[in-house]
Amino acid sequence: MPLLLASTSIYRREQLARLGLPFDTARPETDETPHPGEAPAALAARLAVAKAAAVAALHPQAWVIGSDQVAEFDGRPIGKPGDRAGALAQLTAMSGREVRFLTGLCVLRHGQAPLTALDTTVVRFRELGAEEIARYVDAEQPYDCAGSFKSEGLGISLFEAIESRDPTALIGLPLIATARLLREAGYRLP
């Protein structure tokens, strides 16, 4: 059964490779604009399904994995910082606070009901000084990461704690749920 990852993210590609299944990637053409009043969890879930469905429509014989992560701070979604100034501002605002990362997941084959999951990971930032924030941002340049950090790298030093059922979810693809949904779709995993 062909398997496609509806993402061009190198982080998600590296994660999915850990499961040892052959797969290809495809860019999902999906509008990621939140709907008015849409809660971050609903946005993550909706976009995961939309990404999988967009790719599945072009590849009807394949199973497609779609995933989307939304960071929620003070009840609002926050995106990728895009540049140094944005990363500094995000980390300064989150110092000593909690951020929820909601990761929607969908495994879908065209014409079949989607298999879905939603993971919530809570990150507690320690109190961060301006100099250490700048040192971190300059060292890792996390401009393409929601929340302005890479937990799989030096970003782990910014935290007081991480609460999660799946430590891989924070990187962008919850592998525990992915493996479960792929088994439901008929893939053989250990």
Order of alpha helices (4+ residues) and beta strands (2+ residues): beta-alpha-beta-alpha-beta-beta-alpha-beta-beta-alpha-beta-alpha
